[in-house]
Amino acid sequence: MPGQIKISARQLMILTTLYTVGSAILIIPSGMAEVAKQDAWMAALVGVVAGLLILYLYIKLASLYPQKTLIGIMEALLGKWLGKAVGLLFFATFFINAPVPVLFYLGNFMTTQMIPETPIQAVNILFALIILLAVRLGLEVIARSAELMFPLFILLYISFTGLIVSNIKLENVQPVLEAGVGPIGSAALSFVSTAFLPHIILLMIFPASVNRFDQARKAIFTGSLIGGLMLVVVVSLAILVLGPDLTSRNIYPSYALAKKISIGNFLQRIEAIMATMWFISLFFRITLYMHSIVTAITQIFRLKNDRQLVLPLGILLVALSTIVYPNVPYQQAYDTKTWIPYILSLGLFFPLLLLSIHALKRLGTNKNNKPDDKRENRGEDGA
């Protein structure tokens, strides 16, 4: 149970950082450059600010029910049976729209950029086996693994950004605000929808799995800020090095950036090493998705052992990863037309609805208590 599993605030911060970077480091620059062109870096900064405001909304909701997960909050506000039904629908749709597409991104990236003769199903199965092993071992093991992998991730990230700086061309970001502020808003929404709105799933971990709420809140904010700024740097480098046109035409611009690394005609073609960074972030993104979904189903049906769910969900994950996204054009259309309204509904409007219900319940409780208080005061005056 979530209340019995505890991780440190530092581990939560690392998990949040890796979760924020996730698949966004691969796919965000392309979509943002297509909308905002050379102003994509500005849109990314706006997206970080908006994302932190959304994160405050989640923390506010968690602070009202500090010992409950998202499923517990739904049951407390909507009632036991309606809360379970809404929770099941929430996580069923989230399963199809979050971990499944991310596994497709990974398989498609590997089979189009690195090992083109390998079937995507083979890549997805191998990666899913590692994810299922992590989910089966539990949150504490996932958090310790993140602590071990985080220094390597940071080392690769610093190396990636440091070695590509020499290829920067400042004229690629000019003219500034050529199309006005409208495209910046649209691109920022794309940034938030991928990097921050899926954070609502972290309510299955935060704050019930961390001892002190204040430390957990700080860890979530810090991890999200670090991850968001890392994405801003990647988007900026993609625009500065590749230019807006080439960035928008590349499915994976950050991988194209890694190909540009060349130091003295000696240190070059190291994009395969840099890909390790993306494997790490993608692994923890999907693993936290799957852990949260398994935990949610366990709580909804009051199961004693959540391990029995891991293998069936893993098989379903691999099967759907090649069905939900049959090809890349479909994936791109889905990401632009379906994903944003979907995640806005779950990541923004739904928590706002829960907060509104909480406020209405509190208002009704206060109104019911006021007449009793007046009667007590009258009784005391009469005495």
Buried (B, 14 or more C-beta within 10 A) or exposed (E): EBEEBBBBBBBBBBBBBBBBBBBBBBBBBBBBBBBBBBBBBBBBBBBBEBBBEBBEBBBEBBEBBEEBBBBBBBBBBBEEEEBBBBBBEBBEEBBBBBBBBBBBBBBBBBBBBEEEEEEBBEBBBEBBEEBBEBBBBBBBEBBBBBBEBBEEBBEBBEBBBEBBEEBEEEEBBEEEEEEEEEBBBBBBBBBBBBBBBBBBBBBBBBBBBBEEBEBBBBBBBBBBBBBBBBBBBBBBBBBBBBBBEBBBBBBBBBBBBBBBBBEEEEEEEBBEEBBEBBBBBBBBBBBBBBBBBBBBBBBBEEEEEBEEBBEEBBEBBBEBBBEBBEEEEEBBEBBEEEBBEBBBEBBBEBBEEBBEBBEEEEEEEEEEEEEEEEEEEEEEEEE
